[in-house]
Amino acid sequence: MFAHANLDAGYGDDDECKFTGEQEANLVTSVSNSQPSPHTVLHKPQLDLDIPTSYQYSSTPGHAHLQIDLDVPWNKYIQWLELSAELGIIQKGWVNAAKRRGYTTLRLPHIKKTEEQKKKKYPYPPKETLHELFNLANPF
């Protein structure tokens, strides 16, 4: 559960908000309501996205796909994926499969895993390379 707060002033960097109940709140914070000790403050990730996104539920109950319409270099994307896996947001095996392939993949919402696919942890990468896929000359 997220902790709720109220901030009457503007949204400046130094403005402090007052933690409140849900009814009095005008904000939801990243601070988690479940804290293991007074010496550790846990947070629940939240994003204020400033770019177009798409969020679709997965065929796996309780899972979803988030697509962000932003072009980023592969090395930065992999860093973000690895950190997301380290935090437990995504599965490390999915990141490893992406590294082998050179890109990530998501099933379309109406496509379900077959029984054979369910037995395998992660799908094998497609046979074609990115260069073949985009008709690029192989630089190697």
SESE-927009 format. One record per residue: x, y, z of N, C-alpha, C in turn; residue in one letter. Coordinates in pm, whole numbers, plus 50000, padded with zeros to 5 digits. Each point is the difference from the previous one (the first is absolute). Layout:
% SESE-927009
XYZXYZXYZA...
% end
This chain:
% SESE-927009
500834988350000499175011750000500885012550000M499615009949923500725012749996499545009150114F500915008150051499655009950102499435012349931A498935005450054499365012049945500485012450074H499945011449932500475012450060499205011749947A500215011550064499365012249958501075010649988N499945007649891500945010949977499195012049956L499895009850086499215011949968500775009849914D501335000150014500825009549924500224994849858A500925006349930500344995549865500774987050003G500534996049888500734987449991501495002549985Y500575009150077501435002749993500804988650060G501284999749968500894989450049500094999550151D499885011750066500185000650145498704999450078D498864999649930498724999550068499834986550069D499585000350126499764987750073498514997650011E499614987649986498594996850011499724993550135C498755000250039499564994350127499294986849970K500464989250062499354987149979498625000250064F499024995049925498615000350044499324986949965T498754999350036499184988949956499585002149854G499484989749939499635000649859498955010749971E499065002050092498925009649979500495014549994Q501025003450078500515013750006501105002649897E500464989849934501195000949913499715006849867A501025007049949499975004749862501214994649924N500754990950065501174993649939500074985450043L500624992049918500414986650042501524999949988V500694995250105501465000550003500594986449966T501314999749981500694987349977500254992550130S499835006650112500284993850129499014988650024V500544988450034499174988250026499435000550141S498774995650015499394999250133500584988450082N500664990649936500584988850073501525002050009S500465003750119501415002650024500554989450095Q501134993649966500554989350083500595004950132P500505012450001500595005350123500015015249991S500185006750113500065014649996501265005349931P500974991249976501275004249939500034998049849H498964993949946499944997449856498685005349947T500075008249897498795004949935499914993649862V498954992349978499784993549871499085008749914L500214999349870499205007749904499384990749897H498865004049949499344993049890500215008649876K500644994449894500295008249882498755006149938P500115012349962498955006749926500675009349899Q499385001849887500575008249893499005010649957L500495011949976499225010749938500495000549856D499344992649912500464998549863499655012449917L501005005149929499825011849916500044996749852D499754987449969500024995449861498854990249980I499594997749875498914990649975500364985750044P499054993350063500204986350045498764991649969T500184987150007498904990649984500124989750111S498914997250067499984990250109498924989849968Y500414987449988499054989549967500204988350095Q498894994350044500104988250085500514988249919Y500814991950064500584988149938498984988750006S500264989449924499154988150010500254992750132S501095003350069500284994450133499325008850105T499094994550079499305008150101500975007250093P499735012750027500845007850088501225006249933G500184997649871501145005549926499495009849896H500885008749953499635009849899501215003749916A499765006849890501055004849911499935015249993H501115006650022500105014449987500925002949883L499525007649904500805003949885500185015150005Q501245004549991500345014150009500505004749864I499355010149945500335005049867501175009850008D501204994650014501215008050014501154992149939L500835006449919501164993449941501205001750092D500594988650042501175000450088501064990549944V501285002950025501064990949955499934986850076P500394989349933499944986550057500734999050133W501215005950011500774998750125499265006450118N499315011049979499245006450108498744991950030K499364994649897498814991750018500334987750085Y501114993549969500424988250076500285003750145I500625011450025500245004450138498685001450075Q499015005949935498685001950061499334986550026W500114990949903499414986750018500664992550114L501335000650007500724993150107499635005450138E499885013250011499605005950127498564995950034L499134999849901498614995850022499944985550048S500864991649946500054986050045500564999150141A501035007950029500585000050134498975004250105E499125009349963498965004650093498814990550006L499954990149910498914990450000498795004349919G500155010449917498895004849918499774990749882I501104995249942499924990549888500884988150033I499884989449922500764987850026501395000849936Q501014995550074501395000049951500124991649872K499274988949993500074991649880499525007249876G499015008850016499495007749885501085009649951W500755005950095501115008949965501104992249928V500324988250051501044991749937499594996149857N498734996649981499534996649866500115012249907A499715011850052500125012349920501455002449960A500934997550092501435001849969500444990549889K499544987450006500354990349896499465004449864R498785005049999499335004149877500505013249943R500205009550091500335013649957498785008949999G498904995450056498765007950012499054992650092Y498945007050045498994993850085498754997249919T499174990950050498754996649933498884998550102T498795003349958498804997950080498944993749911L499304990150051498894994349924498875010149990R499304999949889498815008449987498954995150100L499125008850046499044996250105499134988049967P499684998049874499114988949962500754986949974H501335000250008500824988149975500304993150132I499624987750012500244992150121501184990549977K500704996850106501084990149992499404986349969K500694992549915499594986249975500524991450116T499514987950010500484990950105501504997649987E500504999049877501434997949977500805012250047E499495012049973500685012250044500005001350151Q498944995350065499935000750146501064991350065K500394989249934501014990950055501395006349994K500245008549899501295006849988499925012750083K501115003450065499995012350079499925012349913K500825000849896500045011749914500114995549855Y499355007149909500054996049860501405002049942P500324991749902501265001849930499895012249911Y501125007049976499945011749913499684996049856P499395009049925499734997049858501294997149926P499904992949889501184996149923500675012049934K499205009749953500615011349930500695009350098E501015006749954500685009950083499335013549978T500335009550083499465013449982500395005749864L501214996749954500445005249871499144994449887H499694987250007499104994149898498615005750013E499535001950124498685005050024499795013949940L500995008650012499885013649949500775002149870F500414989049935500745000749873501235008950010N500734998450108501215007850020501214991549963L501045006749955501244992749972500624995950132A500524987850006500624995250122501345007050019N500175007450113501235007650019501184991250044P499784987450028501094991550052500714992749890F
% end
